[in-house]
Amino acid sequence: MSLIWRVVGVVFATAVGLAAQEPGSDFFEKQVRPVLSACSQCHNAQLASSGLALHSRERLLQGGNRGAVVELGNPEQSLLLRAVRQKEDLKMPPGGKLDPDQIDVLARWIEAGAPWGETAEASSSEARPGADHWAFQAPKRHPSPEVRGASWVRNPIDNFVLATLDSKGIKPSPEASRETLLRRVGLDLTGLPPSPEEIEAFVSDDSSDAYEKAVDRLLASPHYGERWGRHWLDLARYADSDGYSIDAPRPIWKYRDWVIEAINRDQPVDQFVIEQIAGDLLPNPTTEQLIATGFHRNTPSNFEGGIDFEQYRVEAVADRVATTGAAFLGLTVGCARCHDHKYDPISQREFYELFAYFNSIDEITQESERYDFYRPVLYLPTPEETAGADAYWAQVHALSSELMSHVEKLRATARGADDAPIEKEPGLLARVNTLRTFMKRGGLPRSPEYRWRQPEANLTRTLIMRDLPEPRESYVHLGGDFLKRGVAVEPTVPKWLSDETVTGNRLDLAKWLVSRTNPLTARVTMNRMWQALFGLGIVETENDFGLMGSPPSHPELLDWLAVEFMEQGWSRKAMLKRIVTSATYRQASRHRPELEEIDPYNRLLARQSRVRLDAEIIRDSALAASDLLAPKRGGPGVYPPIPKGAMAVTQVERPWPTDIGTDRYRRGVYTFFFRMSPPPSLVLFDAPTGAETCTRRVRSTSPLQALTLLNDQAFLEFAVALGKRILAEAPADDRSRLEYAALLTLGRKPKPNEMDRLATLLEQQRKEYGERPSSALDLTAALAAGTGKETDAVILRDAPELAAWASVGRVLMNVDDFLTRE
């Protein structure tokens, strides 16, 4: 027995001789309180393990996550007594055991109505430990500090950054070159590099607002929504399939398109959030607001045979709670599913109070019809699809009417006959009668019993959220086990995080998430925006603003950004323009040896950061350079080429109908994405799988990345198209063509040493392909295979020359400067 329980035993033994026989105040103070005090190590006002606190009679009677712990006057039915007797699953105290006399004291006390002593409990404050953490306080608009060297400052952001640099005796870096600056902001805002014409126009524009005009043009581009929509889709754990081992395709691409278009039109982020969390609960919701609720239908779903559907429904609800916490609050809320959070003031009960907001969403359950996996869905058929479905059902009605006439004739002929086939087979008779019932309703039954093809499966549709007519009851799941119900809970947000009581439904939760009383959403959103533009957030642990997260490098700047964001009407574009036009953003990213010891990770922002491009942007940059990029936006996912056998790694090998023509060259955000077998070239460059919310992409380096860029079918096509473009558009001399090739891929002309090495490579490749023309034809034919067109005259006539330039393109699309945003 531990030392603490020995001490308790001694105290108890001493007290027995002094106490009155009848329970009362003296009895409580001398015999009961010592036992409860030992229990209060875990069950106190600050650390209410399992939701139970024993520091006051009021809290004792409230009980904990398992419900009431005492039934006054009835010790045998009191959970507290059953736990300390340790004859059931729940055994208290952990690792020890009360003496029989101590248990008897608790029994007598409960039987007497649990009288409490007169002495006030010391230090019984209800304040939650950690609730005073900086991130849980409302952001304030701090005045921008006065700084020396004000000529460097372009907007208030720079005042905060320069003040920090001054305090460390560090000077900021000079502004990046114009070519670098335009490529940087182009990749950051649209995910596409500038064209040679755009570079030339910007470099030659000597007006004072040339850069601001370029920023406005990029923010107005439809490609802006594709780039910043991809950031959001990472948070929404978007993918085009269900996940788990079956991983069937899922109708959800309309949600992806809604995100892109909402960001393009600069929908205020507060409304953007409300529509995704609770668009279906808005008054008279529009089609677009219903589509927006696909945010929480992106959860992976398991439809394997023999599963417990309730288990996976609960898993989906828990995922929605964790995703809401990560995406909007920047907190690891999911850690409180099985027990109170170990570090942050989030109790297990509070997890399930958030859980209650999402627990009544209508979706597949054990009692549901098994074939209706995707309810609720919103059908959005095209006119062509509607016409096709109407034609199908017209034919069904005609055929079924003919069938019914035939059945009636059979019944009339067989009536009274001994060998009537219908009357002798009750099962057949039942099916015929069912058929008659559905015919009266105007059509054939649409159920698994009648396996006729249903055209609805081919109609455009998307998963949405909808609540059940009657809400489900919600409980604490003891130990996170959905089968072990604890105390019932109602939907509410953590009281320590809000100045108001928030109850009701998902709409009330959504409005609170973007209210001024919520200290986190605006901070978290601005921190992620900063992370996308500088490589790291002001809070480096962008998914953890809690007690174990890293402190902000510039706390007053983060608060200023959060308040400015709200005061600018939650406008992404307004804040992006503020940041990318700052002197801080426009700095060169050149490494500075003098900062290696002072600021090795560039947290103080004395320069810009060099950042490896995201997986989709590497592909998109190659498409843009090769002039293959198809500008079409939206629509179902597309199927660019992937390595042979890539879809054979899962339980069910899904088809991959590789596109021929323009769909093959759409932006990476539109690539069909199976969770269990995602496109290899995307996951190699660290695209998330959609299994859970992704708040920041990791950036790995591996030999497979280089091999993919050199040899993948898609990148071979890009390289050949790039070579063809160089030969068609650049002046007909090697130097001009090499400069143009570098401009297309790197956004700048090559440096002298780079020019020499590229010229040497070109001559080597010319010689090699000149000696092996069949190899040249094999390489250059890759482009014809992708476009679906016959090999054109240029390829047939100049295959060795085109192959040599394609080799130059393969190298340029594999160098660090192509893969990196300076």
C-alpha positions, 0 to 999 in steps of 0.5 A: 500500500502506498505511503499516502494510504498508510497515513490515511489509515493512521489518521483514521484510526486516531479519529475513531476514538475521538469521534461521536457515534452519531454522524454529524459535523464532528464525524465528518471533520474527523473521520470522513474528510481525511478519506475524501482529502486523499481522494481529492488528489485527483478529484478536486476543483482544479483537477476533476478527473472523470468529471468528479470533484470532492472539494464541496458537497455541491460538487459531490452531488453533481457527480461525474462522467459516470453520473451520480456517485452517491444516492443519499440514504442508500450507500448500497446503490452509491457508485462511490461505495461500489468503487471503493469496495472494488468488486466491480469493474471500477476500482478506486483508489487506483493502486490501493485499497481503503481499509474496511473501517474507512469504507464503513465510515463512508457508508454511514456518512452516505446513509446519514445524507452526506452531511458536510462540515462547517469549515470552509474548504481552502483553495476551492476556486473553480478556476480551471488551470490553464484557462489564463493561457495567452491564447484563451484571452481575447486578442487586442489591437496593439498600436504599431510600435515606433521604430528606427529606419521607418523608411523600410516600413510599408505598413504596420506589419513591418513596425512589429517585425522591425521592432523585434529585429531592432531589439536583437540588433538585426537589420532586415534583408533588402528587397528581392529582385523583381523577377523573384518577387513576381514569381514568389507572389504568383506562386503564393497567391495563384499557385502558378508561376508568371509567364515570360510576358508577365515578367517582362511587363513587371520588370519594365514597369517603373511606376510606384505601384507596379507591385500593388497592381500585380498583386491586385491582378493575382487576387482577381485571377480565378486561379487564386481560388484554386490555390487558396482552396487547396489550403482549405481542402487540406483542413477539410480532409477532402478526398474523392473516396470513402477510405478504409479498405473498400475505399469506394468513390464518393460524390463530393466534388461539388463541395470542392468546387464550392470552396474554390468559388467561395474563396474566389468571390472573397466570401467573408470567412465568418460566413464561410465557416457558418455555411460549412458547419451549419448551412442546412440550418440557416433560414431557407438555405440555398443550394450553395449553402447546402453544398457547403455542409459537405465540410463534415461529410468528408469524414472517412466512412467504413462500409465493410461487411459485418461492421457495427455501423454505430461504431463507425458513425461514432468514429465519424462524429468524433472526427468532426469534433477533432477537426472542428477543434483543429481547424477553427480553434487550433486545439488538440480537442481530440485528445479529450475523447477518452480522458481529460486533456493532459495539458489543456483545460479540456475535460472529457465531458466538454469533448462530448458536449461538443460531440452533442452538436454533431451527434444528430446528423442523419447518416447510415446506421445499423437500422438504415437500408444498407444500399443507401450508404450516402444519405443524405445527398443533394441531387444536382442533375444536369439537363442532359442527366435529367432527360436521360433519367426521365427517358429511363423511367418512361420506359420502365413505366411502359414495360411495367404496365405491359407486365401488369397487363400480362399478370392480370391475364394470368390471374384471370386464366388461373382463377379456380384452376387446381394448377394455378402457378401463382396461387400455389406459390405464396412467395411469388404471389407476394412479389406480384402484390408488391409490384401492384402496390408500387405500380399504383404509386407510379413506378417500380420499387427501388430496393435491393429486392428488385435489382433493376438499374437505378439512374439516380446513381449516375446523376450529379449529387453531393453529400450534405449534412442534415439533422434527424427529426428527433435528436439523438441523446448524447453521453460521455463515452467512458474511456472513449468506448461508445458502448459504455455510456456515462452521464448524459450531456447537452451541446455546449462550448467550454465555459472557460473559453467563452464569455457566454453560454452557447447551447442549441444546435450546430448553427449556434456553435458555428456563430460562436466559432466566428464571434468576437467572444471566441479568442481563437478562430481569428488568430488561428486563421491569420496564423495559417495565412502567415504560415502559407506565406512565410513557411512557418506561422507566428505560432509554429505549432499551428495545430496547437495553441494550447499550453504545450504549443510554442509561444508566438514569435510576435504576439502583438503582431498576431493579435493585431492581425486577428483584430484587423482581420475581423475589422476588415469584415473577415476578408481573406483578400484584404489580409493577403494584400496587407501581408504580401505588400509588406516590406517583411514579405518582400525581403530577399530569402538569401541565407545570412551566415551572421544569423545562424546562431541568433536566429537559425530558423528565421523566426525573427523574419530578418529575411524571407523563407525558401519553401519547397512547392506543394505537390500540386504546385510542382505539377501545375508549374510544369504544366504552365511552363510546357503550355499544356495547362488546361484552364477549365475549372471545376467538375468531377475529378480527372485521371492523369497518368499514374504508374502501372500497378499503382491501384493494385495495392488495396483490397479492392483494385479501383479502375483508373481510366487515364484521360486523353486530351485536355482533362489530362492536363488539368490542375492538380487540385482536380486530380481524383484522389483515392484515400487508400491509393492516392496518385503516387506523384502527389503523395511523394511530394507530401500531399495529405491522404485525407484521412484526417485534417492536415493543418501543415504539410511536411516537406520531405526529400527523397530520391524517389522525388527526383526519379519521378520528375525525370521518368514519370509519364506525366513529367515526360510529356511536360518535358517534351511539350516544353521542348516543343514550345522552346523550338516554336517560340524562342529565337533560333539560336541556342543561347536565346532558347536556353534563356527562354527555357530558364525563363519558363521554368525558373522565372529568370534567365540563367546565370553564366555558370548555369548557361555553360552547363546547360549548353554542354548538356544540350550538345551531349543530348544532341549527339546521343539522340542523333546517333540513336534516332529511334530513342528520340522518337520513343521519347518524343512520342510521349506527348502524342500519347497524352494528347491523343493526336497523331505524331505531328510533323515537327516530331517526325522531322526533328525528333533528335533535336526535340528530344535534346531540348526535352532533356534540357526541360527534364533537367530544368524541371528537376533543379531546386530553383524550379521546385522552390519558392524563393 
